[in-house]
Amino acid sequence: MLKKQKIFNKKEIAALNEFKDALNKKAGREVKSVTLFGSKARGDCKRGSDIDMLAIVRNRKKAELAIYAIIAQILEKYYVDLSVVTYTEGEFKNCYRKGSLFLREIEREGKALWTRN
């Protein structure tokens, strides 16, 4: 009999909370939303799986500078692998309209982590 695996361990929860707080402080105005996707969102992750996220941003350059700096700090502090894919609002709408399977899959199985009103 297999034990049910927890999706996030304590370090990952702390890392995600710190990521969200730092993102809000450093790039809050640039980031519209962050969505969890991949094996963590589906619940079929393995030990050591990275945490995949999609960020919808206003200005890619400004947002990515902040996001990658935060990821580096999180990795150094928690040894948790965060992987963030960024799209501007326009890129997201355009790719989605064209039928992007990647974005449709995220829409189907993704979990909203953070949304700016």
Secondary structure, DSSP 8 states (H G I E B T S, - for coil): ------SS-HHHHHHHHHHHHHHHHHHTTTEEEEEEESHHHHT---TT--EEEEEEES-HHHHHHHHHHHHHHHHHHH---EEEEEEEHHHHHHHHHTT-HHHHHHHHH-EEEEE--
